Amino acid sequence: MSSSVAGMGLVVVSCSSTSPAPAPISSLASFSSHGNLLSSSPCVPVLVPKRTWKVRAGEPSEKSLEVMRKFSEQYARRSDTFFCVDKGVTAVVVKGLAEHKDTLGAPLCPCRHYDDKVAEVEQGFWNCPCVPMRERKECHCMLFLTPENDFAGEDQHISLKEIQELTA
């Protein structure tokens, strides 16, 4: 059972049929911040704060860069798409995805402007692969290109070294 509480993420309620919770805790578990009944049984609430990602300028971690590189290669193969003939485009997009993975916790499309990146990540529409890519094979970033696209190269591979050199 769960509910939202102002300033918090989910209230995860852990219930045990064998040991009742102390009165103050069970009374907290009984009602949400809006006064809605959550549970009438003795429960222990655990407040889980919302994820807050600090946006920091700088380079993505090598780990995130490698994760996004491998993801991009695997998704290109799986979706029968190819990287741009200009590997610099591929390198910049993969690096942008890795930066967002580090700062936002998800690979939010780096080629769009967002008023609120955290809200966009939570919505998920522009998390790579975005909905237009998954539904229609339309990649705004030109990371995943169909063979018919004039800018599609023949590669579905890019090395970590290439990404680092092309984005230095």
QUIPE-V11474 format. One record per pair of residues at least 4 apart in sequence whose C-alpha atoms are under 7 Angstrom apart, sorted by the first residue. I is the first residue (numbers start at 0). GAP is how many residues later the second one is. Records with the same first field share a line. If there is no record, write none. Layout:
I = GAP, GAP
This chain:
0 = 11, 12
1 = 8, 9, 10, 11
2 = 7, 8, 29
3 = 4, 5, 6, 7
4 = 4, 5, 6, 27, 28
5 = 27
7 = 39, 40, 41, 42
8 = 39, 40, 41
9 = 37, 38
10 = 34, 35, 36, 37
11 = 33, 34, 35
12 = 16, 30, 31, 32, 33
13 = 29, 30, 31
14 = 27, 28, 29
15 = 4, 27
19 = 22, 23
20 = 4, 5, 21, 22, 23
21 = 4
22 = 4
23 = 4
24 = 4, 19
25 = 4, 16, 17, 18
28 = 9, 10, 14, 15, 16
29 = 7, 8, 9, 10
30 = 4, 5, 6, 7
31 = 4, 5, 6
52 = 50, 51
53 = 49
54 = 48
55 = 47
58 = 40
59 = 4, 5, 38, 39, 42
60 = 4
61 = 4
62 = 4
63 = 4, 34, 37, 38
64 = 4, 30, 33
65 = 4, 94
66 = 4
67 = 4, 26, 29, 30
68 = 4, 25
69 = 4
70 = 4
71 = 4
72 = 4, 83, 84
73 = 4
74 = 4
75 = 4, 5, 6, 68, 80
76 = 4, 79
80 = 63, 64, 65, 66
81 = 62, 63, 64, 65, 70, 71, 72, 73, 74
82 = 7, 60, 61, 62, 69, 70, 72, 73
83 = 5, 6, 58, 59, 61, 67, 68, 69
84 = 66, 67, 68
86 = 4
87 = 4, 78
88 = 4
89 = 4, 53
90 = 4, 72, 75, 76
91 = 4, 75
92 = 4, 17, 48, 50
93 = 4
94 = 4
95 = 4, 14
96 = 4, 10, 11, 12, 13
97 = 4, 9
98 = 4
99 = 4, 5, 6, 7, 8
100 = 4, 5, 6
103 = 14
105 = 15, 21
106 = 20, 21
107 = 13, 18, 19, 20
108 = 17, 18, 19
110 = 30
115 = 4
116 = 4
117 = 4
118 = 4
119 = 4, 6
120 = 6
124 = 5, 6
125 = 4, 5
128 = 4, 5
129 = 4
130 = 4
131 = 4, 5, 6, 7
132 = 4, 5, 6
138 = 4, 5, 6
144 = 4, 7
145 = 6
146 = 5
157 = 4
158 = 4
159 = 4
160 = 4
161 = 4
162 = 4
163 = 4
